[in-house]
Amino acid sequence: MVRSPALRLLRPRARVGWSPRSAVAPRAASSSRASASDGETAAGAADAGYAAAREAQASRLHRFYVDDPLPSSGGTFHLGREESRHATKALRLKPGDRLEVCDGAGGLVIAELVGMEGSGRDGGVAAVAAVEEVRRIPFAGPRWDVAVACGSLKGGRADWLVEKCSELGAASLIPTLTERSNSVGGSSQDKKGARKKGKDDGDDDDTERSGREGRWERVAAASAKQCLRRHRLEVRPPANVTQLCEAVRRAPVALLCAAGAPPLREVMSAADTRMGDDVDAGYYGEDGGGVLIVGPEGDFTPEEVELLVAAGARPVGLGPLRLRVETAAVAIMSCVSMTHPRTQPPGC
């Protein structure tokens, strides 16, 4: 049978110069194996290649999160009800099994499951005992604060935005109040759900911030667990354009998504050229990062754009197509993360 040229084009082509085996070679003898306790694919790949990172993922301990900072001396403490159910019901961990506990603020400790305490409709809580000293790991950057007018987004789009910004390593989310998106909002169902969880779970859930802000904090906490962040994405209080301008003035760099502006890559390349070899300490700040600004549906008004540009924000374009608010936020966060001057941006 004679194969047509079209069919021949569909045959997979071999990838030259890369394979999982070739990616294993370590850069140094001290980093020949990714740390199982780190469990970060990016960190493992940076140290010892793809295969070692996969090994670290497969062998790492299960990680659980607590709401309060871990005690400095370790000792015995408790997981929340949801985490306790996940540990004992879903994962079927038994007393004596080891696990990781993280407080979402850089605290990390290896602990051992002691047992369940209490009872009730929702079951008890798991008691765990630290078997090592608590490690305090600072946020390693780059610290990107995503200021986005997401209050008018509906249908779970804002939740998706928060989740993806967390996965991409953003340090914080600043809900921005503008003329065309002048409130964060929050349905009665959101507030009802927050009250119900606070009643059932005691101190396990954050009930001080109800509505959408409280929901976004819960989304950020769940995302941190999924992507193994040591520091949760911080959901800051809403800020108007005047307050955002103050943040722009303080930031090492502020990038404003704007239709018709020079492409993001062009703006960043021009800045890199001006800074020369001192990119890390100049355009990106000492540890990297800055403020990324995305307007509401309908965009900022001309007057708001003028205020932000006068404060120091640099307009950048994300392509010729009109993007949704959440798409623009994720796109610019992805771009700045992947084009950071360091070979591999540090973890968060």
C-alpha positions, 0 to 999 in steps of 0.5 A: 500500500502506498502512503500518501504524503499527507499521511507521512506528515503525521508520523511523529518526528524524533526530538533531537537533543533531549530525552528523559534519560539525557535530562538526568545528568546532574549539574553538581555532585551535591544535587544529583537527586531531587529532594523528596521533601521539596517535591517541586517538579521545577526544583527537581528539574533544575537540580537533577533533571526530569527523571529525578524530579519524577522520582521526588514527586513519587516518593515525597510525603503527603503534605497537609496545611494548617491555618495557623503558623506552625509553633517554633518548637514543633510539638503536637498540634492538630490538622483541621477537620477537612485535612483530617478527613483527607488524611484518615479517610481518603489516604487511610493514614494510620498512627505512626505514618509520617507526613508534611505539614505546611502553614502556608506562610513558609513554615514546613515540618515533618510530622507523625500522625498520632491519632484522632481526637474528638468526635461528632457529626463531622468526625474528630481532628487528627493530632500530629507530632513534629519529628523534626525542627520546623523549617522557615522558608522565605518567599524566594520570588519573584514577587509579582502582585496581580492587580486586576479588576475582577469584581464584575466577573461572573460564573466562576471566572474570578475563582479560576483567575485566582486559582491560576495566578496561584499556580503560576506563582503570583505573590498576591492578588489585588482586586481593583476598583474602577469606574467600570468595576466599582465593587468586589460583590459577593452573592448571598449564597457565598456569605451563607456558605461562609457562615455555615462552614464557620458554624460547622468547622469552628476555626478551620475556615476564615469567617472574617472575610465573607463574600467573594474575598473570603471565597478567593482566600479559600480558592487560594488555599486549595490551590496552594495545596494542589501545587505545593506552594509553601506560601499561599497567594495573598488576597489583599483588600480591594484598592481603587485606582488612586491606591493602586497608583501608590503601589505602582510608585513603590514597585520596581516595575509595573506593567499595564495591559493595554490594547495597542501598546508595544508587545510585552516581549519588546518592552521587557527586551528593551529594558533588559538592554538598558540594564545590561548585566544588572537586570536582576537588580534593576528592572526586576528589582532586587528579588524580581517582580513588580505589579501586573495591572489588568483592567475590567471588562470594557477596560480602564477609562482614558483618565484611569490609564493616564493616572497609572501611566503618570505613576510609572506603569508601562503599557504592554500589549498581549497580542492582536486579539481581545482577551477576557479579563481572566485570560489577560491576567493569566497570560501576563503572569505566565509571560513574566514568569517564563521570561525572568532573567534567571535560568529557573525562577525560584519557588514560592 
